[in-house]
Amino acid sequence: MEGGNQTRVTEFILLGLSDEGELQSLLFWPFLSMYLVTFTGNLLMILAIITDSRLHTPMYFFFSNLCFSDICFTSTTVPKMLLNIQTQSKVITYEGCLSQMYFFMLFGVLDTFLLTVMAYDRFVAICHPLHYMVIMNPKFCGILLLVSWVLSIFNALLHDLLILRLSFCTDLEILHFFCELNQVIQLACSDTFLNDLMIYLTSGLLGVVPLTGILSSYSRIVTSILRISSVRGKYKAFSTCGSHLLVVSLFYGTCLGVYLSSAAAQNSRTSAIASVMYTVVTPMLNPFIYGLRNRDIKQALGKPFSRGTFSAYKLLCFRIKT
């Protein structure tokens, strides 16, 4: 049945992470700092991979796309939150809310596909090293990336189109710092059965299936590593997938934590606070996990800085002499 207090929706109210205005204002600088670190860190990873020919391999190709996806993923929520805090406004337009949900779902799902593809890449590298370049050829890598993008776009578009059919009541307050799909659906006055059904179906297909693929890849990787006789060989094999395994654990661990916290807590504000982990913290930590544990990336990052420092030093010396 349709609700009796319906109106044409023009905007929603994002209540944020706290009801206290002073506390909301205090969140501005920490979130701005985390966003800048996320943006800069992931951008440096992309530039390092592009400029260093040694990193032009399938693994770093997919990692650079993951960095790009993480930048976009964080940029869909944090800038709007910072703008609302700065202007002391909690309003987001209906169109803005739909756009935010679309891009949030797009890049969130794209992350899961990229992590799955990267797990498959590590499986081929360790379990079939002699055929690695044949299997993971540029054309196949391009197809994997294209399929990931198409499925992510289709999923986000599907949920956004289903939102358009809903009617909303006058209570349009969202207990979150961004337009989260479930929160928006709960505000609808019209029947949401189809929306809920599609959420369960897509969550199962796009959440469970990629995770199953990752677990399957790593189960075979572990089996292959255990067959290696030398300790040094085992360490070298494990080091090639250690960073990716940490990123996967962090991403799925935080997502699972948010799901469990939202299921256990009666107040959805707890879910909003917990979601900061996978929307802000995880994309911020990914470049550090890969950069600190990977010698090739550290060398690639060091070259531009060392060249830039040397050039600046020569320019300074020239100016002093003249």
C-alpha positions, 0 to 999 in steps of 0.5 A: 500500500502507498503511504498517506503522507507522500510528497515529491522528493527534492532532497534528503537529510544526511544526519552524519556520524553524530547528532552533536554539532560540535563533534561533527565539526571536529570530524572535519580535519581528521576526515580531510586528512584521511581523504588527502592521504588516500588520494595522494597515496593511490595516485602515487601508486598509479604514477609509479606503475605508469612510469616504471617499465618494470611494473608493466605486468598484469599484477600491477596493471590490476593494482593500478586499477584498484588504486583508481577505483579506491580514489573514486570510491572514497571521493563519492562520499567524503567530499560531500560529507566535508562540504556539509560539515563546512557549510553546516548543512545536512542537505543532499538533493534527490539527484545528488543522492541517486548519483552518490548511490550509483557511483558508490555501488559501482566502485565498491563492486568494482573493488571486489572484482579487481581483488578477485582478478588479482587473486587469480593472477597470483594463482596463475603466477605461483601454480603455473609459472611457466605459462603465466605470460601466456595465460595472463596476456594483455588481451585476456587482462583487458577482457577481465577488466572490461567484464569487471567494469560492465558488471559493476555498472550494470549492478549500480544502474539496476539499483538506481533504476529500482529506486526511481520507482519508489515513493517517499514520505515526508520523513527523509532523514538518513542516519548516515554520512552518505546515501546508503542504499538500505537506508534510502529504501527504508524511507520509502512509502511504497512497496520495496519487495523488489528492491529488497529482493534484488539487494539479496540476489546481487549481494549473493552473486557479487559478494559471495561468488568473488569471495569464493573465487578468492578463497579457491585461488588461495587454497590452491596457492597454499597447496602449491607453496607447501609442496615447495621443498626449500624454505627460501622458495616458500618465502619467495612464493608467499611474498608475491601474494602476501600484500594482496592477501592483506588487502583482501583480509582488510576489505572483507574483514571490515565489510563483514564487521559492518554487516555484523555490527548493523545486524546486532545494533538497533541504532543504524548510527552504529553501522554508519560509524563502522562503515568508515572502516571500508569507505575511508580507512581501507582505501587509505591503507592499501597503498601503504600495504603494497608500497611498504611490502614491495621492493619494486614499488618502493624503488619506483617511488624513489626514482621520481623523488630522487630525480626531482630532488637532484634537479632542484639542487642543481637549479639552486646551485645555478642560481647561487652562482649567478 
